[in-house]
Every structure is written in C-alpha cells, then in structure tokens.
Amino acid sequence: MKLLHLSDLHIGKRVNECSMLEDQRYILEQIAQLAIERKVDGVLLAGDLYDKPVPPAEAVILLDTFFTALSQAGIPVFAISGNHDSPERLSFGARLLTGTGIYLSAVYQGPQEPVLLRDAYGEVAIYLLPYLKPALVRHSAPEAEIATYQDAVSYALQQWTVPPSRRNVLVAHQFVTGGTTSESEEHSVGGLDQVSGELFDPFDYVALGHLHRAQSVGRPTLRYCGTPLKYSFSESGQEKSVTLVTLEEKGRVKIEAIPLCPMRDLREVRGTYETVTSRKFYQGMQVEDYLHVILTDEEDVPEAMGKLRTIYPNLLKLSYDNLRTQSTGEILGAERPEEKTPLALFQDLYQLQNNQPMHQVQEEFLKAEMEKIWEESLCGPLS
C-alpha cells in the first residue's frame, strides 16, 4: 500500500509580506499530479492546512480545489488540523466529505475510530490525531490528570486499542523531542510543547506535521515530511519534498522522499553591490526567485532595495554583512567628553558604530564642515 505523506501547507501564508498563494497553487497541482502518477492509495495530510485560523477566501478555494482533484481521482485524503488551523472552522462539512473519501479530524472530542484500508497483506488502520493542547484534552476528559503536552498526547493515544498484529498508521501534528526546527514555525516558550517519540511506538508509521524540515526522529518511520515550499530564509538551503510511504507485510516499510520543484525558489545571494548588479553575476540566474540579498559593502548603498529590484523583482529582504554589523560593541559615551575636541568625539562614535577608524578623507571632510559651522555660529576656532 502506497501513502503520500505531506503537511504544513500553510495556504494563504505571506513571506516578508509577499503572498505565496500563486506558488502554493502551483505546488499543490504538482503534488496532485504526483499522487495520480504514483497511483497512491491515500494522502496523509498532517495539519496546518491553512496559515491562519481565519484564512482568506482565496485560501479556502485553493484547498477545496486540491481536495476535489484528489477525490475525483479516487484517492482518499486523511487530514487533521494543526496549531495554525481553527479546528471548529475546519470541521465544517467533515461528515459530508467522508462520503467523497476526504476524512477530516479537526476537533478533538476523544478517540475516533480508525479508517480501515485493505491490500494484499491485509488491513491497514489509519488513525487521525489533531493537534492537542493540555487544556483541550482536559475539556474532553475532566477526570484525567493532564498538566503537560506529554500528558495530553499520552492520554489520547491510550484511548485507542492498537492491535500489534495489524499495520497501524498515525497522522499527528506535534513537536517530537529531537526534531530540528526552522524560523517559520511557532513553538511554546522553553519547549513546553515537546512530546517523547516513545509515545508513538505502537504505530508502524507516524506521519508527523509541525516541523518544517523533512526529517525522521528516533526511527525512520517516525517522520516529518516538511513543508512543500520554503517559508523562511532559514530554509533556503533545504530541498523540499513529499514522502512516499510503502507498506508491505507487517514490519516492512519503505520510505522515499520525492523532491518538489517550486515555481520560484527562495534563496540567498551574497556579495558587494557592484558584484550582485554585474550582468556577469546574474546572467543565467533565476532572477525572479524570492531573494534575500546580503551586501558586503562597508558603506550602506542609498536606495539599494529599489535599485536591486530592477534586476531582482522578487527581492524580499536586504541586509548587510560587514565590520559594522559583525561588531558586538555598544555605542557608549566618552568618559570625559569635555576633555575631547568635537572631531575626537566624532572619531570615537564612528569607531564604535563601524568597528574601524575613520579614513583620512572622511576626517578632512568632517574638519572642513565643522569649521564652516563654527565660523557661521561665531563661536571661535575648533582647536
């Protein structure tokens, strides 16, 4: 049995105030086509379908289009809500959608019966566990002692009877201890939302969502597939993929990461302003990618963002990496400023700000300007 594992679509997301909706439409069409070509028996969607609890209308339409494409191809979808979703809103029409092969678990109200599939090796049970917080489980089970995320997930899993002789697959959206995070994720302060991977031992494969980097935690079959697109520049070096899970007889699970090709990549470019604006530098480059340009010039380039966008229209972020930005020194006042000339005070300030002394040309220019100001104010000579 072949199952396609994806998660964290974050439909409607904006990166540096740029809408990703067009890119998301492109990648979801690619994933739907991939599911059809690989003749998968189901799609596991492990939460964060939307980026906001109240998604824009365009995001709702896009998810509906994606689900419809899979349903019309006869591919069941097993989806849960994540921490970015509104479970109540997402659960609208869930019972109606079940008849079309879309199984949606959004609001946790206690154990939900697994969906049973069958192949040549027998039954495969798909368990759906939406994102859990301690308060949510306490509300559902007031008699239970639930204080932590670990308690909440442990209690919820214990409510199921998971036959060890059957192949069992869990779809969940939690932060498993040991996972590698990215900047585009949200976590509780101090890692309070982490849970142990040992809780999921009864399951042959655990399709996880929440962390944006594709990775396995503890064992190959306890896996995050990652986001289908890059949603922060901390992910610029990653290759995004979906995970194809092939279940054979009990105890045999094959995992394949299938790379995805985005409409526009999200990456970083580094160099001086003269370098990155050189035709030789960007010729043959995908200049319409989403870019973070890091300039290494020691002096700020006036109106650099606007100038660079004439070459790189989707420039999202501009920053500098030079002696000034690398410095960790604080700008402090002189201990006895009355004993220093105005020129010396400016020299101190420049040194602290830029982590290097003023050049002679700068000093001569500053002296001339200060002399003019001093003469115009009739305050006497500087020295």
Secondary structure, DSSP 8 states (H G I E B T S, - for coil): -EEEEE----BT-EETTEE-HHHHHHHHHHHHHHHHHTT-SEEEEES--BSSSS--HHHHHHHHHHHHHHHHTT--EEEE--TTS-HHHHTTTHHHHHTTTEEEE-S--S----EEEEETTEEEEEEEE----HHHHHHH-TTS---SHHHHHHHHHHTS---TTSEEEEEEE-EETT----TT----GGGTTEE-GGGGTT-SEEEEES-SS-EE-SSTTEEE---SS--SGGGTT---EEEEEEE-STT-EEEEEEE---SS-EEEEEE-HHHHT-HHHHTTS-TTSEEEEEE--SS--TTHHHHHHTT-TTEEEEEE-SHHHH--------SSGGGS-HHHHHHHHHHHHHSS---HHHHHHHHHHHHHHHHHTT-----
